[in-house]
């Protein structure tokens, strides 16, 4: 009986509360109603008016690529004002061209919009304040401080070396340095992988990746050499691990390389792979392990996939190699094993 009374009381109270809030003049009617509206696009710089002083949203950008590098950013003068790191980048570029005299505050206000309009009118673009893909490309291209002339293609076999410390990409023609480009590489928290790789695909991606993309055969992440809409980042540690180049540079390199072109990424002096780290089962993963696996495969000790993971198969192959070369068969790649493997450039 008590259980039935409890159920009856629950529904009675629920009915009273529902009627109370649905009656005209109930407290529910007094709550503020939220109405979502689109921001008002103020269009060209010639139509400026002071927007209302409300908190601006984060600047819009679109990222739709399998590599977490950099996406497209559509910026425009709107009410409320857009703000964010993309606007900071825009203001720095416009300032370097003498178009923007204001502070680098990351706010897309009237002064920034006017600078965009002036820049676009001088560079054959629609004279409005919208920063679309064509505008970003123009800004990136105009920031390149070297001549526009192209170099003749290398006459020999093309190979690439990327020096992380120097932030330089060197193109080799039959083992002879042919041309050097400045690049941006990975940040300390998202470093560029080290080791021996090859180009496995070439694509005309563009958008946030500049104008070209050349993917490396890394098995532990998606990395590539590509252009950029952040030209000010070239020469610094700025990417998520990819190699960024100026758009005109990557377009030139794109024509020279083929699928299968070797790419050697090193930390510094010729032949160093981050100090040739100690490798063992369950330890470091990545490029140095791939280097050892490739070398063991070349020598006939390893017939499993080159994946950058130091598993049982890799350990056994190392042990067998060590036994055959008079080394202590520990299965650990130490300095003596690195030396015995004889890992030279692009072997």
C-alpha positions as CSV (number, residue, x, y, z in Angstrom):
1,X,0.0,0.0,0.0
2,X,2.7,2.5,0.9
3,X,4.4,1.9,-2.4
4,X,1.2,2.8,-4.3
5,X,0.8,6.0,-2.3
6,X,4.4,7.0,-3.0
7,X,3.9,6.6,-6.8
8,X,0.6,8.5,-6.6
9,X,2.2,11.4,-4.7
10,X,5.1,11.6,-7.2
11,X,2.8,12.1,-10.2
12,X,0.6,14.5,-8.4
13,X,3.5,16.8,-7.5
14,X,4.8,16.5,-11.1
15,X,1.4,17.6,-12.5
16,X,1.2,20.6,-10.2
17,X,4.7,21.8,-11.2
18,X,4.1,21.3,-14.9
19,X,0.9,23.3,-14.8
20,X,2.6,26.1,-12.7
21,X,5.3,26.7,-15.3
22,X,3.0,26.5,-18.3
23,X,0.5,29.0,-17.0
24,X,0.8,32.6,-18.4
25,X,3.0,34.8,-16.2
26,X,4.8,31.8,-14.7
27,X,8.5,32.2,-13.8
28,X,9.5,30.3,-17.0
29,X,8.0,33.2,-19.1
30,X,10.4,35.6,-17.4
31,X,13.6,33.8,-18.4
32,X,15.6,35.5,-21.2
33,X,15.1,33.8,-24.5
34,X,18.2,33.0,-26.6
35,X,18.0,33.9,-30.3
36,X,20.9,32.8,-32.4
37,X,21.8,35.2,-35.2
38,X,24.6,35.3,-37.8
39,X,27.2,38.0,-37.4
40,X,26.6,40.9,-39.8
41,X,29.2,41.0,-42.5
42,X,30.1,44.7,-43.0
43,X,31.6,44.1,-46.4
44,X,34.1,46.4,-48.0
45,X,36.2,48.8,-46.1
46,X,34.4,51.8,-47.5
47,X,31.2,50.9,-45.6
48,X,32.8,50.9,-42.1
49,X,30.8,51.8,-39.0
50,X,31.8,51.3,-35.4
51,X,30.5,47.9,-34.3
52,X,28.9,47.4,-30.9
53,X,31.4,46.7,-28.1
54,X,30.6,43.1,-27.5
55,X,33.0,40.2,-27.2
56,X,34.2,39.2,-30.7
57,X,34.2,35.5,-31.7
58,X,37.3,33.5,-32.5
59,X,38.5,34.1,-36.1
60,X,37.0,31.5,-38.5
61,X,39.2,28.9,-40.1
62,X,38.6,25.6,-41.8
63,X,40.8,22.5,-41.5
64,X,39.9,19.5,-43.7
65,X,43.1,17.8,-44.4
66,X,44.6,14.5,-42.9
67,X,47.7,16.4,-41.7
68,X,47.3,18.6,-38.7
69,X,49.3,21.5,-40.1
70,X,47.5,24.6,-41.0
71,X,44.1,25.3,-42.5
72,X,42.4,28.0,-44.5
73,X,41.2,31.0,-42.7
74,X,38.4,33.2,-44.0
75,X,38.6,36.6,-42.3
76,X,36.3,39.5,-42.9
77,X,35.1,42.7,-41.3
78,X,32.0,41.9,-39.3
79,X,30.0,43.0,-36.3
80,X,31.1,41.8,-33.8
81,X,34.8,42.0,-34.8
82,X,36.7,38.8,-35.4
83,X,39.8,38.2,-33.4
84,X,42.4,35.5,-32.9
85,X,45.9,34.3,-33.9
86,X,45.0,34.3,-37.6
87,X,44.3,38.1,-37.4
88,X,47.7,38.5,-35.6
89,X,49.4,36.8,-38.6
90,X,47.5,38.9,-41.0
91,X,48.5,42.2,-39.3
92,X,52.1,41.2,-39.2
93,X,52.2,40.6,-42.9
94,X,50.3,43.8,-43.7
95,X,52.7,45.7,-41.5
96,X,55.7,44.3,-43.3
97,X,54.3,45.6,-46.6
98,X,53.7,49.1,-45.1
99,X,49.9,48.8,-45.3
100,X,49.1,48.5,-41.6
101,X,50.2,51.1,-39.0
102,X,48.2,49.9,-36.0
103,X,49.1,47.7,-33.1
104,X,49.4,43.9,-33.5
105,X,46.3,43.1,-31.3
106,X,44.6,40.3,-33.2
107,X,41.4,42.3,-33.7
108,X,40.0,42.6,-37.2
109,X,38.7,46.2,-36.8
110,X,38.4,49.1,-39.3
111,X,42.1,49.8,-39.5
112,X,42.9,46.2,-40.3
113,X,40.1,46.0,-42.9
114,X,41.3,49.2,-44.6
115,X,44.8,47.8,-44.8
116,X,43.5,44.6,-46.4
117,X,41.5,46.6,-49.0
118,X,44.5,48.7,-49.9
119,X,46.7,45.7,-50.3
120,X,44.2,43.9,-52.5
121,X,43.6,46.9,-54.7
122,X,47.4,47.1,-55.4
123,X,47.8,43.4,-56.2
124,X,45.0,42.9,-58.7
125,X,42.5,41.4,-56.2
126,X,38.9,42.5,-55.6
127,X,39.2,45.7,-53.5
128,X,37.3,44.6,-50.5
129,X,38.2,43.6,-46.9
130,X,37.7,39.9,-47.2
131,X,40.8,37.7,-46.6
132,X,40.0,34.6,-48.6
133,X,42.3,31.9,-50.0
134,X,43.4,34.0,-52.9
135,X,44.4,36.8,-50.5
136,X,46.4,34.5,-48.2
137,X,48.2,33.1,-51.2
138,X,49.1,36.6,-52.5
139,X,50.3,37.6,-49.1
140,X,52.5,34.5,-48.8
141,X,53.9,34.9,-52.2
142,X,54.6,38.6,-51.8
143,X,56.5,38.0,-48.6
144,X,59.2,35.8,-50.3
145,X,62.3,38.0,-50.3
146,X,64.1,36.3,-53.2
147,X,63.8,36.6,-56.9
148,X,61.0,35.0,-58.8
149,X,63.2,33.3,-61.4
150,X,63.3,29.5,-61.4
151,X,66.4,27.3,-61.3
152,X,66.9,24.8,-64.1
153,X,66.1,21.2,-63.0
154,X,69.0,19.2,-61.5
155,X,70.8,17.2,-64.2
156,X,71.4,14.1,-62.0
157,X,69.5,11.9,-59.6
158,X,67.7,14.0,-57.0
159,X,68.0,13.4,-53.3
160,X,66.9,15.6,-50.4
161,X,68.6,16.3,-47.1
162,X,66.8,18.3,-44.4
163,X,68.8,19.7,-41.5
164,X,66.6,20.4,-38.5
165,X,69.1,22.5,-36.6
166,X,69.8,24.7,-39.6
167,X,66.2,24.7,-40.8
168,X,67.5,24.1,-44.4
169,X,66.4,21.7,-47.2
170,X,69.2,20.8,-49.6
171,X,68.6,19.3,-53.0
172,X,71.4,17.0,-54.2
173,X,72.1,16.1,-57.8
174,X,74.2,12.9,-58.0
175,X,75.5,13.5,-54.4
176,X,76.4,17.1,-55.1
177,X,74.5,20.0,-53.4
178,X,72.5,21.7,-56.0
179,X,70.2,24.2,-54.2
180,X,69.3,25.1,-50.6
181,X,65.9,26.3,-49.4
182,X,64.9,27.7,-45.9
183,X,62.2,25.7,-44.2
184,X,60.1,25.6,-41.0
185,X,60.3,22.4,-39.0
186,X,58.4,20.9,-36.0
187,X,58.0,22.6,-32.7
188,X,59.7,20.9,-29.7
189,X,56.4,19.5,-28.6
190,X,55.6,18.2,-32.1
191,X,59.1,17.5,-33.6
192,X,59.9,16.6,-37.2
193,X,60.8,12.8,-37.4
194,X,64.4,12.0,-38.1
195,X,65.7,9.3,-40.4
196,X,65.6,8.0,-43.9
197,X,62.4,8.3,-45.9
198,X,61.0,8.4,-49.4
199,X,58.4,10.5,-51.1
200,X,55.3,8.3,-51.5
201,X,52.8,10.7,-53.0
202,X,52.7,14.1,-54.7
203,X,49.5,16.2,-54.6
204,X,48.3,19.6,-55.6
205,X,46.6,20.2,-52.2
206,X,47.1,23.9,-51.7
207,X,44.8,25.8,-49.3
208,X,46.4,25.8,-45.8
209,X,49.3,23.7,-47.2
210,X,50.3,26.4,-49.6
211,X,50.2,25.0,-53.1
212,X,51.9,21.6,-53.1
213,X,52.2,18.5,-50.8
214,X,54.8,15.7,-50.9
215,X,54.1,12.9,-48.4
216,X,56.9,10.9,-46.6
217,X,56.6,7.2,-46.0
218,X,56.4,7.5,-42.2
219,X,54.5,4.6,-40.5
220,X,53.9,6.4,-37.2
221,X,52.1,9.6,-38.4
222,X,51.4,11.6,-41.5
223,X,54.3,13.9,-42.4
224,X,55.2,15.7,-45.6
225,X,56.9,18.6,-47.3
226,X,54.5,21.3,-48.3
227,X,53.9,25.0,-48.9
228,X,52.5,27.4,-46.4
229,X,50.2,30.4,-45.9
230,X,52.4,31.3,-42.9
231,X,55.5,32.6,-44.7
232,X,56.8,34.3,-41.5
233,X,57.2,30.9,-40.0
234,X,59.9,29.8,-42.5
235,X,63.3,29.4,-40.7
236,X,61.7,28.6,-37.3
237,X,60.5,25.7,-35.3
238,X,56.8,26.2,-35.9
239,X,55.0,23.2,-37.5
240,X,53.3,20.0,-36.2
241,X,56.2,18.0,-37.6
242,X,55.9,18.7,-41.3
243,X,58.4,20.6,-43.4
244,X,57.1,23.9,-44.6
245,X,58.5,25.8,-47.6
246,X,57.7,29.1,-49.3
247,X,55.1,28.4,-52.0
248,X,57.3,29.3,-54.9
249,X,60.0,27.1,-53.5
250,X,57.8,24.1,-53.0
251,X,56.4,24.5,-56.5
252,X,59.9,24.3,-57.9
253,X,60.9,21.3,-55.8
254,X,57.7,19.6,-56.7
255,X,58.7,19.5,-60.3
256,X,62.1,18.0,-59.5
257,X,61.2,15.1,-57.3
258,X,59.5,11.9,-58.2
259,X,57.6,9.3,-56.1
260,X,60.5,7.3,-54.5
261,X,62.9,10.3,-54.1
262,X,65.0,9.7,-51.0
263,X,64.7,12.2,-48.1
264,X,67.1,12.2,-45.2
265,X,66.2,14.2,-42.1
266,X,68.9,14.9,-39.7
267,X,69.4,17.0,-36.6
268,X,72.6,18.6,-37.7
269,X,76.1,17.5,-38.8
270,X,76.2,15.1,-41.8
271,X,75.3,11.5,-40.8
272,X,73.8,12.2,-37.3
273,X,70.4,10.9,-36.5
274,X,69.8,12.7,-33.2
275,X,73.1,11.3,-31.7
276,X,72.3,7.7,-32.9
277,X,70.2,6.8,-29.8
278,X,70.2,3.5,-27.9
279,X,67.5,1.3,-29.4
280,X,65.9,-1.7,-27.7
281,X,62.7,-3.6,-27.6
282,X,59.9,-1.7,-25.9
283,X,62.0,1.5,-26.1
284,X,62.1,4.4,-28.6
285,X,59.8,4.2,-31.6
286,X,60.1,6.2,-34.9
287,X,62.6,7.1,-37.5
288,X,65.9,5.7,-35.9
289,X,64.2,2.3,-35.6
290,X,63.1,2.5,-39.2
291,X,66.7,3.3,-40.2
292,X,67.9,0.1,-38.5
293,X,65.1,-2.0,-39.9
294,X,65.8,-0.8,-43.5
295,X,69.5,-1.5,-43.1
296,X,69.0,-5.0,-41.7
297,X,66.6,-5.7,-44.6
298,X,69.2,-4.6,-47.1
299,X,71.7,-7.0,-45.4
300,X,69.2,-9.9,-45.4
301,X,68.6,-10.1,-41.7
302,X,65.1,-8.7,-41.5
303,X,62.1,-9.6,-43.7
304,X,59.2,-8.0,-41.7
305,X,57.6,-4.6,-42.3
306,X,59.5,-1.4,-41.7
307,X,57.3,0.2,-39.2
308,X,59.5,2.1,-36.8
309,X,58.5,-0.2,-33.9
310,X,61.3,-2.2,-32.1
311,X,59.5,-5.5,-31.7
312,X,60.5,-9.1,-31.3
313,X,61.3,-9.5,-35.0
314,X,63.6,-6.5,-35.0
315,X,65.3,-7.7,-31.8
316,X,66.0,-11.1,-33.2
317,X,67.4,-9.6,-36.4
318,X,69.7,-7.4,-34.4
319,X,70.9,-10.3,-32.4
320,X,71.7,-12.4,-35.5
321,X,73.6,-9.4,-37.0
322,X,75.6,-8.9,-33.8
323,X,76.5,-12.6,-33.7
324,X,77.7,-12.5,-37.3
325,X,79.8,-9.4,-36.7
326,X,81.5,-10.5,-33.4
327,X,79.4,-8.3,-31.2
328,X,77.7,-9.2,-27.9
329,X,74.2,-10.5,-29.1
330,X,72.2,-8.3,-26.7
331,X,69.5,-7.3,-29.3
332,X,70.2,-3.7,-28.3
333,X,71.5,-1.2,-30.9
334,X,74.3,0.5,-29.1
335,X,77.2,2.6,-30.5
336,X,79.2,-0.5,-31.7
337,X,76.1,-1.9,-33.5
338,X,75.5,1.5,-35.2
339,X,79.1,1.5,-36.4
340,X,78.9,-2.1,-37.6
341,X,75.7,-1.4,-39.5
342,X,77.6,1.2,-41.4
343,X,74.7,3.5,-42.0
344,X,75.8,6.1,-44.5
345,X,73.8,8.7,-46.4
346,X,71.1,7.1,-48.5
347,X,72.4,3.5,-48.4
